[in-house]
């Protein structure tokens, strides 16, 4: 039932955007089963037309494990979403070393660095080295880099110093209704 749930969430998200949500892009998690749904990109294309919103407003977030474990399905999904004008992000990135090659082949709009790396960024040189590698790769492939699980201001400042362009977590903002969000997601703006 996850593909049906993802379609339901997408339609509700598009309704909120059409009602005047001021956020320039919204990320939506999609399940691994939805990546296998060959009709989902066409559903997305039709639904944005019905909602009368810009397709680039919606960025689909897939997990790193799907990037590596289902490369053909991810490629097909990404091509369909890109053709329809939507964006793509890979979340939980950095848990596996074999993900770098797969990410280069896919070239999503964003890569979200796994929270386990971010939570150790001020204490672990290994975590910092991994993050630096992702930032360099993001710059060379023209992908935005998002830090997950940013809970403290010192971490936010460190991320900004390392060149991470975006952050998410309680250290940036607490969860609240979509209509209350402002378009301020950049780590530099929040610092």
C-alpha positions as a printed NumPy array, in Angstrom:
array([[  0.   ,   0.   ,   0.   ],
       [  2.993,   2.363,   0.248],
       [  2.767,   3.524,  -3.397],
       [ -0.86 ,   4.485,  -2.771],
       [  0.101,   6.298,   0.415],
       [  2.9  ,   8.165,  -1.393],
       [  0.407,   9.269,  -4.064],
       [ -1.988,  10.485,  -1.364],
       [  0.797,  12.429,   0.377],
       [  1.9  ,  13.953,  -2.938],
       [ -1.595,  15.197,  -3.762],
       [ -2.016,  16.712,  -0.271],
       [  1.418,  18.34 ,  -0.502],
       [  0.576,  19.846,  -3.883],
       [ -2.722,  21.16 ,  -2.519],
       [ -0.855,  22.973,   0.262],
       [  1.598,  24.445,  -2.243],
       [ -1.278,  25.586,  -4.495],
       [ -2.948,  27.228,  -1.48 ],
       [  0.015,  29.556,  -1.161],
       [  2.786,  27.848,   0.8  ],
       [  5.792,  30.195,   0.609],
       [  8.478,  27.517,   0.781],
       [ 10.402,  27.335,  -2.529],
       [ 10.947,  23.543,  -2.416],
       [  9.488,  20.772,  -0.319],
       [ 11.09 ,  17.367,   0.073],
       [  8.887,  14.304,   0.149],
       [ 10.135,  10.871,   1.196],
       [  9.161,   8.08 ,  -1.164],
       [  9.163,   4.419,  -0.301],
       [ 11.237,   1.773,  -2.017],
       [  8.002,   0.283,  -3.33 ],
       [  7.13 ,   3.584,  -5.001],
       [ 10.471,   3.509,  -6.795],
       [  9.258,   0.258,  -8.377],
       [  5.928,   1.844,  -9.44 ],
       [  6.615,   2.598, -13.115],
       [  3.476,   4.78 , -13.317],
       [  4.429,   7.131, -10.457],
       [  6.413,   9.692, -12.543],
       [  3.465,  10.04 , -14.958],
       [  1.135,  10.409, -11.963],
       [  3.419,  13.175, -10.663],
       [  3.414,  14.968, -14.034],
       [ -0.381,  14.898, -14.245],
       [ -0.894,  15.881, -10.617],
       [  1.284,  19.014, -10.871],
       [ -0.698,  20.091, -13.934],
       [ -3.967,  19.613, -12.031],
       [ -2.635,  21.466,  -9.   ],
       [ -1.223,  24.25 , -11.223],
       [  2.101,  24.368,  -9.398],
       [  5.696,  24.394, -10.566],
       [  7.022,  20.8  , -10.68 ],
       [ 10.398,  21.907,  -9.266],
       [  8.629,  22.789,  -6.017],
       [  8.544,  19.068,  -5.178],
       [ 11.78 ,  17.176,  -4.5  ],
       [ 11.477,  13.428,  -4.002],
       [ 13.723,  12.011,  -1.313],
       [ 15.012,   8.465,  -1.692],
       [ 17.122,   6.573,   0.805],
       [ 20.777,   5.707,   0.227],
       [ 19.954,   1.996,   0.628],
       [ 17.609,   2.219,  -2.378],
       [ 20.244,   4.082,  -4.391],
       [ 22.636,   1.161,  -3.961],
       [ 20.145,  -1.711,  -3.673],
       [ 17.757,  -0.782,  -6.499],
       [ 19.889,   1.14 ,  -8.987],
       [ 17.765,   0.407, -12.069],
       [ 14.509,   1.321, -10.331],
       [ 16.077,   4.51 ,  -8.929],
       [ 17.44 ,   5.452, -12.37 ],
       [ 14.056,   4.912, -14.053],
       [ 12.266,   6.834, -11.276],
       [ 14.782,   9.708, -11.406],
       [ 14.567,  10.016, -15.182],
       [ 10.762,  10.1  , -15.067],
       [ 10.662,  12.662, -12.265],
       [ 13.317,  14.816, -13.953],
       [ 11.449,  14.73 , -17.272],
       [  8.349,  15.942, -15.412],
       [ 10.383,  18.781, -13.846],
       [ 10.601,  17.469, -10.277],
       [ 13.707,  17.243,  -8.134],
       [ 15.49 ,  14.385,  -6.444],
       [ 17.389,  14.065,  -3.171],
       [ 19.239,  11.131,  -1.637],
       [ 18.887,  10.912,   2.153],
       [ 20.978,   9.135,   4.744],
       [ 24.031,   9.5  ,   2.552],
       [ 27.446,   8.479,   3.802],
       [ 26.617,   5.248,   5.61 ],
       [ 28.102,   3.192,   2.773],
       [ 31.268,   3.828,   0.784],
       [ 29.829,   2.283,  -2.384],
       [ 27.21 ,   5.046,  -2.498],
       [ 29.585,   7.654,  -3.928],
       [ 29.803,   5.937,  -7.303],
       [ 26.052,   5.363,  -7.458],
       [ 25.419,   9.   ,  -6.522],
       [ 27.702,  10.23 ,  -9.283],
       [ 25.757,   8.176, -11.833],
       [ 22.386,   9.468, -10.573],
       [ 23.308,  13.15 , -10.009],
       [ 20.356,  14.18 ,  -7.834],
       [ 19.616,  17.799,  -6.96 ],
       [ 20.453,  17.275,  -3.278],
       [ 22.329,  14.827,  -1.089],
       [ 21.404,  14.619,   2.591],
       [ 24.296,  13.558,   4.803],
       [ 23.3  ,  10.897,   7.306],
       [ 22.596,  12.138,  10.82 ],
       [ 25.063,   9.671,  12.353],
       [ 27.865,  11.618,  10.654],
       [ 26.479,  15.04 ,  11.555],
       [ 25.943,  14.162,  15.225],
       [ 29.692,  13.434,  15.547],
       [ 30.976,  16.316,  13.407],
       [ 32.444,  18.325,  16.29 ],
       [ 34.046,  15.281,  17.963],
       [ 35.235,  12.971,  15.19 ],
       [ 37.853,  13.651,  12.547],
       [ 36.512,  10.67 ,  10.6  ],
       [ 33.026,  12.216,  10.445],
       [ 34.505,  15.552,   9.427],
       [ 36.566,  13.88 ,   6.689],
       [ 33.527,  12.058,   5.347],
       [ 31.525,  15.276,   5.327],
       [ 34.305,  17.151,   3.535],
       [ 34.341,  14.447,   0.858],
       [ 30.573,  14.789,   0.371],
       [ 30.838,  18.6  ,   0.186],
       [ 33.599,  18.347,  -2.462],
       [ 31.577,  15.825,  -4.441],
       [ 28.45 ,  17.979,  -4.138],
       [ 30.33 ,  20.995,  -5.466],
       [ 31.796,  19.083,  -8.396],
       [ 28.443,  17.514,  -9.317],
       [ 26.447,  20.693,  -8.585],
       [ 24.321,  19.117,  -5.871],
       [ 23.108,  20.857,  -2.767],
       [ 24.424,  19.272,   0.446],
       [ 21.968,  18.981,   3.342],
       [ 23.013,  18.053,   6.885],
       [ 20.457,  15.938,   8.741],
       [ 19.98 ,  15.937,  12.531],
       [ 21.392,  19.409,  13.236],
       [ 20.489,  19.867,  16.886],
       [ 22.946,  22.47 ,  18.223],
       [ 24.196,  25.896,  17.165],
       [ 27.887,  24.904,  17.392],
       [ 27.196,  22.106,  14.897],
       [ 25.348,  24.534,  12.623],
       [ 28.288,  26.942,  12.707],
       [ 30.769,  24.129,  12.016],
       [ 28.701,  22.946,   9.039],
       [ 28.596,  26.443,   7.612],
       [ 32.388,  26.657,   7.954],
       [ 32.762,  23.366,   6.089],
       [ 30.649,  24.599,   3.178],
       [ 27.417,  22.729,   3.861],
       [ 24.68 ,  24.759,   2.198],
       [ 21.582,  23.414,   3.941],
       [ 20.658,  22.002,   7.342],
       [ 17.645,  20.354,   8.904],
       [ 16.931,  19.546,  12.514],
       [ 15.781,  21.078,  15.787],
       [ 18.876,  23.306,  15.857],
       [ 17.547,  25.067,  12.761],
       [ 13.807,  25.088,  13.457],
       [ 11.219,  23.093,  15.33 ],
       [  8.516,  21.247,  13.391],
       [  5.413,  23.311,  12.722],
       [  2.54 ,  23.378,  10.237],
       [  3.544,  23.84 ,   6.623],
       [  1.738,  27.14 ,   6.227],
       [  3.891,  28.658,   8.984],
       [  7.215,  27.872,   7.32 ],
       [  9.35 ,  30.538,   5.763],
       [ 11.758,  29.963,   2.861],
       [ 14.815,  30.156,   5.147],
       [ 16.547,  26.797,   5.02 ],
       [ 20.169,  27.748,   4.364],
       [ 22.552,  27.109,   7.216],
       [ 24.23 ,  30.485,   6.646],
       [ 20.897,  32.273,   7.104],
       [ 20.107,  30.417,  10.326],
       [ 23.528,  31.028,  11.898]])
